[in-house]
Amino acid sequence: MTENLNTETEAEETLRLVAQLPPPQDLTERVHQRLQDAQAIAPRRGFWSLWLPAQRLQYAGAALLVLAIAGSAWTARHTGSGTAKGQSPVQPVIQATPQGFGPASSEARPSNLKPIKVPPAPKKKPSASKVLKKRTPQPGAQAASDSKASANQ
């Protein structure tokens, strides 16, 4: 601990000696020159400031999109869907089942729906390689059948 006290006192003595020294002659001129240079140079643009023009374009595009949607909604609302003024548009008829949802296997179909007759899918003809495999016996299978025949005799 006594060593720490000695180093602290030595450091304080050194700082006092440095503080008593006169400053360099051109120090104030250099400081003022650096301050003037820093003010004269345009500030550097940061990374995010480079995106500002793109951000303005994004805002303009978003505003244009909002206007387009609002305009189309307004025209759809005020022009109607082809009905004359004073008439309400035709509402779809919803038929309620008398017993709630009804049986689970029931299907709801419109009355004007007619089934479409679809011809059955054509059968694929077997390829030539499959036909040849069926007709030609494999060499291992023929040897096995020959050995069975000789064993039976």
Secondary structure, DSSP 8 states (H G I E B T S, - for coil): -HHHHHHHHHHHHHHHHHHHS---TTHHHHHHHHHHHHHHS-----TGGGGHHHHHHHHHHHHHHHHHHHHHHHHHHHHTTS--TT-----------TTTT--TT-----TT---------------HHHHHHHHS--HHHHHHHHHHHHHH-
